[in-house]
């Protein structure tokens, strides 16, 4: 077809469309918006939380126009948060936001194609099930699940769907972490011999919301719906807003912090879960009625299930009464260390000539390398902070919704980190050495299935 004829047909089609939309009362500008809306991904917010406001929205706002996304709806059980969410999102998006009292109303409205989930820890898996069954793609905050029953059910639901599910393990979108994974998996690091993970803060108000607690009234929210499948307890605004301090609504440190760091162990090593976990700790300083510890030490054994003589140890230590929130992740091998605070590979601690020669061995020393230099692209130099990682992670989710490719942190990542966090919580609550039954996919404490 000649260019002249092709252009004539295109112009005729436009003219016909213009005549039609004029009879419908639309302007050319509004019709263009409708055409764009046909390809627009309509996003809903499940739980208008501090996490969503501070971490999801900033990266979304960077990319939503380019990728043709829009936030159109919010669901929250509490009237105050629901109204705040609608007003906040209206200001950001420049249009009215649908506000729903619960997820049943949200999904029945057929207004959303994808959702951000940032509700209470114990709700993430169940809310993911609701979302994928409603045909929505999901960005779900960690921890993915706090019981194996919820964990298995959510994995099954996601795998039975064709939905894109990104777990909020944003390290998986960090160039420095990708470089670390590549270096270890290439064999250049040597076998992992130990991993040290720490996450320390000094914040008496961490996870506390006293001002909000004072405003939270039972008549303004749906307490029974909040509890989902947890045992009934009388309404308590602290458990509603400060859930991270109260089991069985959260495991606290394991679910909130360790889930990030233990995920890198699974990623780098290729191992899905620990063989065993022991834990010790307690509420030593902040005696404010919390159930979850303010000090935790957990020790893991990792290794192939079919080779119990092979493996390595992981130690997770966390305290809430002394620290500067500079999480540490250090991987050790016989040849040195890989440090994800400095983003350096170094021969520190590696086997030197003297000890090696005494045992008729060759020295084993890693080279000095920069993970950031090895990375394809680093947005913030050596200091790849949480905001940078989350920005990359949210974009990856949005791009995968478009491409239908698997995201950087697929549902299996959430399932596996949840096994580790549930094992840690079981060890903390029973005082037992906890193992994992691969056949039944159950966490075992003292020979019994761990139940909350």
BELNOR-V137925 format. One record per backbone hydrogen bond with DSSP energy under -1.0 kcal/mol. CO is the residue of the C=O (numbers start at 1). NH is the residue of the N-H. If there is no record, write none. Layout:
# BELNOR-V137925
co=CO nh=NH
co=CO nh=NH
This chain:
# BELNOR-V137925
co=2 nh=6
co=3 nh=7
co=4 nh=8
co=5 nh=9
co=6 nh=10
co=7 nh=11
co=8 nh=12
co=9 nh=13
co=10 nh=14
co=11 nh=15
co=12 nh=16
co=13 nh=17
co=14 nh=18
co=15 nh=19
co=16 nh=20
co=17 nh=21
co=18 nh=22
co=19 nh=23
co=20 nh=24
co=21 nh=26
co=22 nh=25
co=27 nh=31
co=28 nh=32
co=29 nh=33
co=30 nh=34
co=31 nh=35
co=32 nh=36
co=33 nh=37
co=34 nh=38
co=36 nh=39
co=41 nh=70
co=42 nh=113
co=42 nh=114
co=43 nh=72
co=43 nh=73
co=44 nh=116
co=45 nh=75
co=46 nh=118
co=47 nh=49
co=49 nh=53
co=50 nh=54
co=51 nh=55
co=52 nh=57
co=56 nh=60
co=57 nh=61
co=59 nh=63
co=60 nh=64
co=63 nh=67
co=64 nh=69
co=68 nh=41
co=70 nh=43
co=72 nh=98
co=73 nh=45
co=74 nh=100
co=75 nh=47
co=78 nh=82
co=79 nh=83
co=80 nh=84
co=81 nh=85
co=82 nh=86
co=83 nh=87
co=84 nh=88
co=85 nh=89
co=86 nh=90
co=87 nh=91
co=88 nh=92
co=89 nh=93
co=90 nh=94
co=98 nh=74
co=100 nh=76
co=102 nh=106
co=103 nh=107
co=104 nh=108
co=105 nh=109
co=113 nh=137
co=114 nh=44
co=115 nh=139
co=116 nh=46
co=117 nh=141
co=120 nh=123
co=121 nh=124
co=123 nh=127
co=124 nh=128
co=125 nh=129
co=126 nh=130
co=127 nh=131
co=128 nh=132
co=129 nh=133
co=130 nh=134
co=131 nh=136
co=132 nh=135
co=137 nh=115
co=138 nh=166
co=139 nh=117
co=140 nh=168
co=147 nh=151
co=148 nh=152
co=149 nh=153
co=150 nh=154
co=151 nh=155
co=152 nh=156
co=153 nh=157
co=154 nh=158
co=155 nh=159
co=156 nh=160
co=158 nh=161
co=164 nh=138
co=166 nh=140
co=167 nh=169
co=168 nh=170
co=169 nh=172
co=170 nh=173
co=171 nh=174
co=174 nh=178
co=175 nh=179
co=176 nh=180
co=177 nh=181
co=178 nh=182
co=179 nh=183
co=180 nh=184
co=181 nh=185
co=182 nh=186
co=184 nh=187
co=193 nh=313
co=194 nh=332
co=195 nh=315
co=196 nh=330
co=197 nh=317
co=198 nh=328
co=200 nh=325
co=201 nh=322
co=203 nh=206
co=205 nh=208
co=209 nh=213
co=210 nh=214
co=212 nh=215
co=217 nh=220
co=218 nh=221
co=220 nh=79
co=222 nh=226
co=223 nh=227
co=227 nh=230
co=236 nh=240
co=237 nh=241
co=238 nh=242
co=242 nh=245
co=243 nh=246
co=245 nh=291
co=245 nh=292
co=246 nh=249
co=249 nh=122
co=252 nh=256
co=253 nh=257
co=253 nh=258
co=254 nh=259
co=257 nh=260
co=257 nh=261
co=258 nh=262
co=262 nh=266
co=263 nh=267
co=264 nh=268
co=265 nh=269
co=266 nh=270
co=276 nh=301
co=277 nh=434
co=278 nh=299
co=280 nh=297
co=282 nh=294
co=282 nh=295
co=285 nh=287
co=286 nh=288
co=294 nh=320
co=295 nh=282
co=296 nh=318
co=297 nh=280
co=298 nh=316
co=299 nh=278
co=300 nh=314
co=301 nh=275
co=301 nh=276
co=302 nh=312
co=304 nh=307
co=307 nh=310
co=312 nh=302
co=313 nh=195
co=314 nh=300
co=315 nh=197
co=316 nh=298
co=317 nh=199
co=318 nh=296
co=319 nh=201
co=320 nh=203
co=328 nh=198
co=329 nh=340
co=330 nh=196
co=331 nh=338
co=332 nh=193
co=332 nh=194
co=333 nh=336
co=334 nh=351
co=335 nh=366
co=336 nh=333
co=337 nh=346
co=338 nh=331
co=339 nh=343
co=339 nh=344
co=343 nh=371
co=344 nh=339
co=345 nh=369
co=346 nh=337
co=347 nh=350
co=351 nh=364
co=352 nh=356
co=353 nh=357
co=354 nh=358
co=356 nh=361
co=357 nh=360
co=364 nh=351
co=369 nh=345
co=370 nh=374
co=371 nh=375
co=380 nh=383
co=382 nh=384
co=383 nh=385
co=385 nh=389
co=386 nh=390
co=387 nh=391
co=388 nh=392
co=389 nh=393
co=390 nh=394
co=391 nh=395
co=392 nh=396
co=393 nh=397
co=394 nh=398
co=395 nh=399
co=396 nh=400
co=397 nh=401
co=398 nh=402
co=399 nh=403
co=400 nh=404
co=409 nh=167
co=410 nh=413
co=410 nh=414
co=411 nh=415
co=412 nh=416
co=413 nh=417
co=414 nh=418
co=415 nh=419
co=416 nh=420
co=417 nh=421
co=418 nh=422
co=419 nh=423
co=420 nh=424
co=421 nh=425
co=422 nh=426
co=423 nh=427
co=424 nh=428
co=425 nh=429
co=426 nh=430
co=427 nh=431
co=434 nh=277
co=435 nh=444
co=437 nh=441
co=437 nh=442
co=442 nh=437
co=443 nh=450
co=444 nh=435
co=445 nh=448
co=448 nh=445
